[in-house]
Amino acid sequence: MRIIHGTAIHGVDVDAETRCAHYDTERDVIAIRFACCEEYYPCFRCHDAVADHPREPWPEDEQDTEAVLCGVCGAEMTITAYLDCGSRCPDCGAAFNPGCANHYELYFDG
């Protein structure tokens, strides 16, 4: 576990901007709070490696929940804001990895 901007981020080899052993490019700078445990992880693989339970995606009717953290500035976003942000943090403008869209169904229903 690593504390980033005052928030505990669980995972494998998490750096100061939420990159991890699985995803560590310049743009891999978000963490997602999982619905099953209310804990932040950089990615689904970190959750699978560290958590003692199966992961569960956020239900579609809970997308107004703050569940995404920008690892650059520490801004927390609702799921809707994250999905609508166009791969950039709405607070600081940091670029997010657009490839994360390939895994949305692992994090969010709908």
Backbone torsions as a table, in degrees:
resi	resn	phi	psi	omega
1	MET	NA	143.6	178.0
2	ARG	-134.0	140.3	175.8
3	ILE	-92.5	121.7	-179.9
4	ILE	-127.0	121.6	-178.5
5	HIS	52.1	37.1	177.5
6	GLY	80.6	5.5	-177.9
7	THR	-116.4	134.3	177.6
8	ALA	-74.6	125.5	176.8
9	ILE	-116.8	120.7	-179.2
10	HIS	-96.4	146.8	177.6
11	GLY	159.7	-164.2	-176.8
12	VAL	-110.5	117.3	178.6
13	ASP	53.8	50.2	-179.2
14	VAL	-74.4	130.5	178.8
15	ASP	-95.5	-175.3	-173.9
16	ALA	-69.0	-10.3	177.9
17	GLU	-121.8	22.0	175.5
18	THR	78.6	9.7	172.0
19	ARG	-68.9	158.0	-177.9
20	CYS	-139.1	-177.1	179.8
21	ALA	-62.9	-24.0	-175.9
22	HIS	-92.5	-35.4	-177.6
23	TYR	-136.2	109.7	-173.9
24	ASP	-138.2	34.5	174.8
25	THR	-81.6	170.5	179.0
26	GLU	-54.6	-32.0	-176.2
27	ARG	-93.3	0.2	179.7
28	ASP	-86.8	72.6	-172.1
29	VAL	-127.4	41.3	171.5
30	ILE	-130.2	157.3	169.8
31	ALA	-128.1	148.8	-178.3
32	ILE	-119.7	132.3	175.4
33	ARG	-83.4	123.4	-176.9
34	PHE	-83.4	141.3	-178.2
35	ALA	-63.9	-32.8	-174.9
36	CYS	-69.6	-28.2	-173.2
37	CYS	-134.9	-5.7	-179.9
38	GLU	62.5	23.8	179.3
39	GLU	-111.9	146.0	177.7
40	TYR	-85.9	138.2	174.3
41	TYR	-137.5	149.1	176.5
42	PRO	-67.2	-28.8	-176.8
43	CYS	-160.9	169.1	179.4
44	PHE	-64.7	-31.9	179.7
45	ARG	-67.9	-37.7	175.6
46	CYS	-63.4	-43.8	177.9
47	HIS	-57.9	-47.4	-177.9
48	ASP	-62.7	-33.6	-177.6
49	ALA	-78.3	-31.1	-170.1
50	VAL	-109.0	-36.2	-175.8
51	ALA	-74.0	154.6	-179.7
52	ASP	-101.8	26.3	-178.2
53	HIS	-152.5	161.7	177.1
54	PRO	-71.2	147.7	178.4
55	ARG	-77.3	153.4	176.4
56	GLU	-133.7	134.8	177.6
57	PRO	-75.7	159.6	176.5
58	TRP	-69.0	132.0	176.1
59	PRO	-63.2	149.1	-177.5
60	GLU	-58.5	-33.3	-177.9
61	ASP	-80.8	5.4	177.4
62	GLU	-117.4	24.8	-176.5
63	GLN	-75.7	-0.5	173.3
64	ASP	-90.6	7.0	179.0
65	THR	-79.9	136.1	172.6
66	GLU	-73.1	112.0	-174.4
67	ALA	-144.2	9.5	179.1
68	VAL	-129.4	130.6	-177.8
69	LEU	-115.2	128.4	172.3
70	CYS	-78.2	121.9	-179.7
71	GLY	-73.6	-14.3	179.8
72	VAL	-82.5	-50.4	-175.2
73	CYS	-111.3	-12.7	179.8
74	GLY	86.6	5.4	179.0
75	ALA	-66.4	135.5	173.1
76	GLU	-99.5	134.9	-178.1
77	MET	-120.1	151.8	169.2
78	THR	-70.7	162.1	177.3
79	ILE	-59.9	-43.4	178.9
80	THR	-59.7	-46.1	179.7
81	ALA	-60.9	-41.4	178.5
82	TYR	-63.8	-46.6	-179.0
83	LEU	-65.6	-26.3	-178.4
84	ASP	-96.2	-2.7	-169.7
85	CYS	-79.5	-9.1	178.2
86	GLY	71.8	33.3	176.4
87	SER	67.3	26.5	173.8
88	ARG	-140.4	140.7	177.5
89	CYS	-63.0	127.5	179.4
90	PRO	-68.6	-17.7	179.5
91	ASP	-89.6	-49.8	-174.3
92	CYS	-112.0	-10.5	179.3
93	GLY	83.1	3.5	178.7
94	ALA	-58.5	139.5	179.6
95	ALA	-78.8	133.0	175.5
96	PHE	-102.3	156.5	-179.8
97	ASN	-69.6	113.9	178.8
98	PRO	-65.6	-18.5	177.8
99	GLY	-67.4	-15.2	177.3
100	CYS	-60.3	-26.3	179.3
101	ALA	-58.9	-25.1	178.6
102	ASN	-67.6	-14.2	-176.6
103	HIS	-118.6	9.0	-175.3
104	TYR	-51.5	-39.4	-176.2
105	GLU	-65.6	-16.6	176.1
106	LEU	-79.5	-18.6	-177.1
107	TYR	-111.9	-36.2	-171.0
108	PHE	-134.0	130.7	172.2
109	ASP	-74.6	154.0	173.1
110	GLY	101.0	NA	NA
